[in-house]
Amino acid sequence: MDGSLDPAAGTCLIWADVAYDLNYPEDLQPLVSCALNLDEWDASWGVSVEALKEEAIEAAGRLLSKQRPGEHKTD
């Protein structure tokens, strides 16, 4: 999310190295979907690859903003 890794590369790593090992948990499905879309993207889709990358960044942000059970947010 901080821009240090291309969203396509990051979602691909999550898809291949994390989601698979965890048996594709529901929480990672949005990122896996983004990885698949970025991996298979074609200019004829009518959506830019940049828009798909932005979607991946937003999906990562939603995942990271989830509070874990028993965890308390401090402000």
N, C-alpha and C positions, 0 to 999 in steps of 0.2 A: 504494500500500500504506500510505502514511502518513495516509490519510484526507483529503488535500487535494482529492481528486477523487472524485466518486461512482463506485462500481465499474461501474455501468451505462454511464456516460459514458466512463470509462477504457477498458473493453473495447470499446466501440463505436469509439473512436478507433483502438485497435490493429487492430481488424477492418477498418475502412474506410481508414485512412491508412498502416498499416504492413504488415499481412499481405498485403493486395492487391498493394502495390508489390513485395513480396518473393516473390510467387507462392505464398502460403500455406504457409510452411515448417512442418514437422511440430512444431517446438518451440512454435509459436504456436497450434496447433490447440486446446488446452484453453481458451485465452482467447477464441478465435473462437467456440467452442461456447458458452461462457458469454455472450458478446455476443449470439449468436442467441437463446439461452434468455431472456435478460433483455429483448430487443427484442420477443419474441413472447409473453411471459409472460401467463398468464390465471389468474384466481383459481380456476378449475375444475381446475387441474392438481394440486391437493392438496399443493402446496409453496409456501411463502411467498416473496415477492420478496426478503425479507431473507436467506433461506437461499441463494437463488441469488447474491445479492451476496457473501455469505460464501464461497461456492464460487469466485467470481471472485477474491476476495482471496487465497484459498489457492492458486489456479492461478498467480497473479502471483508469489506467494512462492516456489513451486516453480521457476518460470522464473528468477527472480532468484538463486536459490541454486545454480543450475547453474554449474559451473566451466568456463570457456572453455578450449579446447585451448591448452596452453602457458602458461596462467595459474596462478600459485601462490597459494594462499590463505595469508594471514599472520594469525596469532593473537596 
